[in-house]
């Protein structure tokens, strides 16, 4: 039986070292464009993965958060002149995270989300829905930047409630068979 590759494997470490840190991937990354944080860019995530693989950094919740923010769209791969296979590396890092014991709260939240949305793929939003989502994303980005200080997220309960309410609204928009404006959405089979 073969196990999934780990970040510390020699082949994975060699793939991590192919990055020349040129930064051409940065404008291609949607999370970097929205958040503007180096660790939320492909180059920053590669730095984190390499540090974990070389044993210079533990796979902490902060590292996991930066990896989890990646959409996995692989837009960085098409822009990379060195040919870094970011998608493969991200999947390997996420497999390492999955092998790590998870706190009960995270296990509960994961089970709840999977039970609520088992196999549903949302239709792409239309222009009006996209405008609403863009405004929501801008508000979330402002809230994120306002309450992040030296990579430590400090939230008071009322701000947490507002952020959770926003996430719930997005989840409901995705789960509804009609869009925000009551128009029928295309169902993906």
C-alpha positions, 0 to 999 in steps of 0.5 A, a space after each residue: 500500500 502506498 501512502 500519499 506524498 508528504 511535503 518532506 519527501 525528496 521529490 516534493 522538496 525538489 518541486 518546491 525548490 523549482 520556484 525562483 521567487 520572481 513574483 510573476 504569479 502574484 497578479 494572477 492570484 485572486 486571493 493575493 489581489 483581494 487580501 494583498 498579503 504575501 503569505 496569501 500568494 502562491 510565492 508566499 504559500 510556497 515559502 511556507 510549504 518549503 519551510 514546513 518541508 525543511 523542518 524550519 516551521 511547524 504546520 500550525 493553524 496560521 500556516 493552515 489558514 494561509 493554505 486554506 485561503 487558496 482557491 486552487 484555481 492554478 492561475 499561477 501555474 500558467 504564469 510561472 516561467 519556472 513551471 512550478 506545479 503549484 496544484 500538486 504541491 498544494 494538494 500535498 500540503 493539504 494532505 499533510 494538514 488532513 493527516 494532522 489531528 483536528 480539533 473537535 470544533 473544526 471536525 464538527 464544522 466540517 461535518 455540518 458543512 458536508 451534511 448541509 451541502 453534500 454534492 451541490 455545485 452552484 451555478 455561476 452568479 449572474 452580473 447582479 449577483 456578482 455585484 452583490 458578492 463583490 460588495 460583500 467581499 470588499 466589506 469582508 476584506 475591510 473587516 479582515 484587515 481592520 482586525 488582523 494585527 501581526 498575523 493574529 486575528 483578534 475579533 470581538 463577538 459582535 464582529 464574529 457574528 457579522 462575519 458569520 452572518 455574511 458567510 451564512 448569507 453567501 451559503 444560502 445564496 449558493 444553496 437556493 435554486 434561484 438567485 438573489 433576484 428570484 431568477 432561475 439558476 441553471 442546475 449543474 448535473 
